[in-house]
Amino acid sequence: MTDLPARLLDVIQHDILPLTRKGVARGDKVFGAAILRKSDLSLVLAGTNAETENPLWHGEVHTLKQFYELPDTPPTDDLIFLSTHEPCTMCMSAITWAGFDNYAYFFSHEDSRDGFGIPHDLKIMKELYGLDAGEYRRDNAFFKASAIRPMLNSSPKLTAQADRISAAYADLSDAYQKTKSGNSIPLN
């Protein structure tokens, strides 16, 4: 599907990012997610992190919670799960238990650690499973995980949009890092 990378970037920029700005202003982390239909790439739902409300409301899990509160949820086999950041082990499990056979992500675990000052995903994977640098199987019996950047195929237009998204998230990360000491998130 050639429109997929462009659509994923558009959803991050226009649907998830505005929600994440509000979340960071509340003291939440910068992680967000969305659910799209495979058939036409239409948006079902976008969400963001709400850890100051509940430490389990990571962007992906909170989006799944909201998805299952919709009056009529489409079958997950027909959907694409989009995450701004590569999901942590809890979120990967939640996506799997919800029945999604896929997810796409913009920032990697290494980006979360190195660029966002949030190293917990990689530390947890190392401590629980002995995995270095998040070396889990991204294509397995449950799901196929896809990084978005390689999908851009050196398109100048998409690369420029990805760079704008990265810059916006860097600004949000700076804002979060400046205020995180006052929040109640256990692993901030």
Sequence and secondary structure as in RCSB ss.txt:
>XXXX:A:sequence
MTDLPARLLDVIQHDILPLTRKGVARGDKVFGAAILRKSDLSLVLAGTNAETENPLWHGEVHTLKQFYELPDTPP
TDDLIFLSTHEPCTMCMSAITWAGFDNYAYFFSHEDSRDGFGIPHDLKIMKELYGLDAGEYRRDNAFFKASAIRP
MLNSSPKLTAQADRISAAYADLSDAYQKTKSGNSIPLN
>XXXX:A:secstr
 TTHHHHHHHHIIIIIHHHHHHHHHHT  S EEEEEETTT  EEEEEE  TTT TT  HHHHHHHHHHTSSS   
GGGEEEEEEE   HHHHHHHHHTT SEEEEEE HHHHHHTTS  HHHHHHHHHH  GGG   SBSSS EEEESGG
GGTT HHHHHHHHHHHHHHHHHHHHHHHHGGGS  TT 
